[in-house]
Amino acid sequence: MAWRPNKLNKLPLYKQIANYLESRIINGEFPPDSRLPSERELAHQLNVNRSTVNAAFEELRSTGLVKRIVGYGTVVNKKVWKNGHGRVPNWDQYVKEGFDQPNNPLNQQIYRYIGSDDRLINFAIGELSADLWPAKLIQSISDTLFKNDFLGYENVQGNLQLREAISDHLKPYRQIESTPSSILITSGAQQAIHLIIRGLLHPGDSVAIEDPSYAYSLPIFHSKGLNTHFIPVHKNGIDPEQIIAIHKKHRLKMLFLNPTYHNPTGVSLDIERRRKVMEICTNYGIAIVEDDPYCLLGYQQPPIPTLKSMDQEGLVLYVSSLSKIVASGLRIGWILGPQNVINRLTDVKQQMDFGPPNLPQWIAANLLRSEHFNEHIENLKIELKKKRDLTIESLQKELNDNIYFLIPKRGIHLWCKIQNEQIDEKVLFQQAVKNGMVFTLEIH
Ligand SMILES: Cc1ncc(COP(=O)(O)O)c(C=O)c1O
């Protein structure tokens, strides 16, 4: 009797049909380049709807086994066959259909340029220049540090000594009360954002982020199927009322802010707006992720309070890292949050990478405890100010009325708007690369 899909089988009909056709292709009944029966014929033969056959064909197409040619039909792909008989996976298809969204092509181009030419002057990635890394201090710590236990697996939540050092650091430097158990060590703030999205959100949830915002976080929001709403950043930060407007329409689940020395604009959310953001999010029960890698780079006394230090209700997940104040290559970041959240994110991290690497954690713990840490930060601020002033002077001299920018109080970002309509930013970008310099452009 002719094969028919089994309607009592748990496997959907279209999958049964796809498997059946696949086995006939592999057995050579439908050789490369041959045409499969039409949807109509198969639907009739197999006693199913045409839409079921269509779904089966799509399944085969997605694995690269067939291609569909409009007006002609469904054809067995030649490319999937080697000279002999084995099949070659269709890697192009895998690459297109993987879970995570690709980075924006401009970002991909930027990190390719940076990776391939270390002479490039790099204004595209927020990173301290090598002369600002505390190399001697790290060297002296590493020389005295090594122990055999560093070579085994560590606590997935992060080395306890490092969590204690961070907890002790948060109070004087960021006015935040914490305990080591409420801290999870991550591979930079980047992984912290990733873990929060993976561990706490669900496709279809609404989140709000700043516009413009840290460009390398954007694909993560898109990949996970979140509804992302943008709040423009002005010279004093976002307008808090916009949170209400978006929440009323879309029921916001989480607000992502980089409120201090924001990437890429360099501005900070002023104190009044901070209070308002906290009040609104408390009233509406909206969780906040405070992404705060730059706050130590300021001079203001007293420093602008972190949102976390104003958080009475436990609404803020505080994310930071050593990338912008020590060295990005250590890949040490952290999340501070309620215990149940930290436990959940630790579990996600365990599945992802089994915990942070040992050696950088020990270096980081000793560095934060070092009597020279504060001196390093103070020196960093002085050197960054010199670099900022030199950049401003050069921009004013070379580009003058062609651009407009706000002078950043501190941090490491300077964001320019082109005011000359004859300058095309994409052309400018390509010319800059040719001349050995790279910067970034606004990306959504
Ligand atoms: C706002 C912001 N968040 C997170 C990151 C990621 O930094 P890292 O993973 O090196 O800590 C950056 C880096 O530029 C950033 O600017």
The ligand as an SDF file (V2000), in Angstrom:
LIG
                    3D

 16 16  0  0  0  0  0  0  0  0999 V2000
   27.2660   51.0240   28.0250 C   0  0  0  0  0  0  0  0  0  0  0  0
   28.1110   49.8040   27.8450 C   0  0  0  0  0  0  0  0  0  0  0  0
   27.7070   48.6410   28.3720 N   0  0  0  0  0  0  0  0  0  0  0  0
   28.4290   47.5270   28.2480 C   0  0  0  0  0  0  0  0  0  0  0  0
   29.6210   47.5270   27.5560 C   0  0  0  0  0  0  0  0  0  0  0  0
   30.3920   46.2450   27.4510 C   0  0  0  0  0  0  0  0  0  0  0  0
   31.6120   46.3610   28.0890 O   0  0  0  0  0  0  0  0  0  0  0  0
   32.4160   45.1500   28.7320 P   0  0  0  0  0  0  0  0  0  0  0  0
   31.7300   43.8930   28.3330 O   0  0  0  0  0  0  0  0  0  0  0  0
   33.7880   45.2540   28.1840 O   0  0  0  0  0  0  0  0  0  0  0  0
   32.3470   45.3810   30.2140 O   0  0  0  0  0  0  0  0  0  0  0  0
   30.0660   48.7050   26.9530 C   0  0  0  0  0  0  0  0  0  0  0  0
   31.2850   48.7150   26.1390 C   0  0  0  0  0  0  0  0  0  0  0  0
   31.5890   49.5870   25.3750 O   0  0  0  0  0  0  0  0  0  0  0  0
   29.3050   49.8690   27.1190 C   0  0  0  0  0  0  0  0  0  0  0  0
   29.6970   51.0460   26.6120 O   0  0  0  0  0  0  0  0  0  0  0  0
  1  2  1  0
  2  3  1  0
  2 15  2  0
  3  4  2  0
  4  5  1  0
  5  6  1  0
  5 12  2  0
  6  7  1  0
  7  8  1  0
  8  9  2  0
  8 10  1  0
  8 11  1  0
 12 13  1  0
 12 15  1  0
 13 14  2  0
 15 16  1  0
M  END
$$$$
